[in-house]
Amino acid sequence: MKVMILAAGRGERMRPLTDHTPKPLLKVAGKALIEHTIMQLVTAGFDEIVINHAHLGQQIEHYLGTGQTLGASIVYSPEGDQALETAGGIINALPLLGNEPFLVVNGDIATDFPYVKLQTQGIDLAHLVLVSNPEHHPLGDFALTDNSEVLETGEQKWTFSGIGIYRPELFYDLPQGVLKLAPLLRAAMQKKQVNGQLYEGFWMDIGTPERLMALDHRLQNPDYD
């Protein structure tokens, strides 16, 4: 299964750190954020990787190259100066992703989620990994039924982790350009075509300098909780 890492965001909340460095290349424990993710994916058997980029994206290509030193084969999907949002970025990269289901991972998360389990995950149109709601997102995004169906609403809503498997059919017949993912997922949920799972292990959205520092501390102190 191929995997796409989303790395086109400008990282406004990370400024001034991202004024001259794309967020995926910010360092934690001596390695770039995206480097940690790639190493996890390769260990789990995902070594065919597509990376999109926009703001300062050439730095990402220069830093990672072909991915050979990390045991991966990396190709790039540049979006120019204007990032295309998640769905728009995926649509732009579809020729590189092929006709089979593919994994998509946000480039600004940190987790110990066992990606290897997704290698054999069955899906309809999409499979989402949900996580416990962090303090900065207490209301969550989607609900999850006992039979693993993901719903727009429910008594308990969980946060979308930025990890999902998608069939390319979810994006067929859609125009090129800026397009968000959430409306496509909600439409598929209404047709009962989205399943998912709840992961209650370590997960962080690295959206602010404070969270970047917290992650650095965690990775450099194995006993950190």
Buried (B, 14 or more C-beta within 10 A) or exposed (E): BBBBBBBBBBBEBBEEBBEEBBBBBBBBEEBBBBBBBBBBBBEBEBBBBBBBBBBBBEBBBEBBEEBEEBEBBBBBBBBEEEBBBBBBBBBBBBEBBEEEBBBBBBBBBBBEBEBEEBEEBEBBBBBBBBBEBBEEBEEBBBBBEEEEBBBBEBEEBBBBBBBBBBBBEBBEEBEEEEBEBBEBBBBBBEEEBBBBBBBEEEBBBBBBBEBBEBBBEBBEEEEEE
